[in-house]
């Protein structure tokens, strides 16, 4: 049993209700509503049990990891590399009516072998954390020009 | 045509899409996560929009609905290749009906670190009013 919100007639429902019997139309919008409610939390990473979406990219010099972490303070974000794993951890204290609420999010990503552990930088812009991991020298493509005599 | 519309209601949706300000094509969109809290004087709306900057955010308040469009400011540089992906490039779109419950002139919005906070003051008509008995 769930609470079903009453929807006032809007521009969208009025012309539809003028034709037909309305029962079918009501069912259609009801199905839309059910899908919206069920999918609402999926994209934002809220129903994922403290996980958040992460992307990984690479170019010839670096590996980049981008994580969507909206609304965190910079000092509440921790980036660590241990044993070939990159760990991202973010904590948030939010003021709720019943005291403060503590939320912790973390992800570990296995790193490719050609990544070196020093020189890693991270930037947090507009709710997206970007970690730049330089590749090892030997992994970079090398251009050797040979003089032909 | 009316018969077709009565049989397949979805056909009737086209006018809604083409009317008003929706001339631009956003491509695929996702609904961002949002939260609404109600206080005595206003509604507080919090929307998570990771990767959206102030310049790429568009909030339209109409008489009966509120529309928030957030475009992704970042796009993948050409020489970056994908190793692994979980996020989507789709733009954010959130449409909420409020049926004249808010005062659209006094809407206040703040975007910080990918979180949009909107204060939506209630319209005078729906505020609880105390009536004195003479």
Interface residues (C-beta under 8 A of the other chain):
Chain A: X7 X8 X10 X11 X12 X15 X16 X19 X20 X21 X24 X25 X28 X36 X39 X40 X41 X43 X44 X45 X46 X53 X54 X55 X56 X57 X58 X59 X60 X63 X64 X66 X68 X69 X70 X71 X72 X112 X124 X126 X127 X128
Chain B: X2 X5 X6 X9 X10 X12 X13 X15 X16 X19 X30 X31 X32 X33 X34 X48 X49 X50 X51 X52 X53 X64 X65 X73 X74 X76 X77 X79 X80 X81 X82 X83 X84 X85 X86 X87 X88 X97 X99 X112 X113 X114 X115
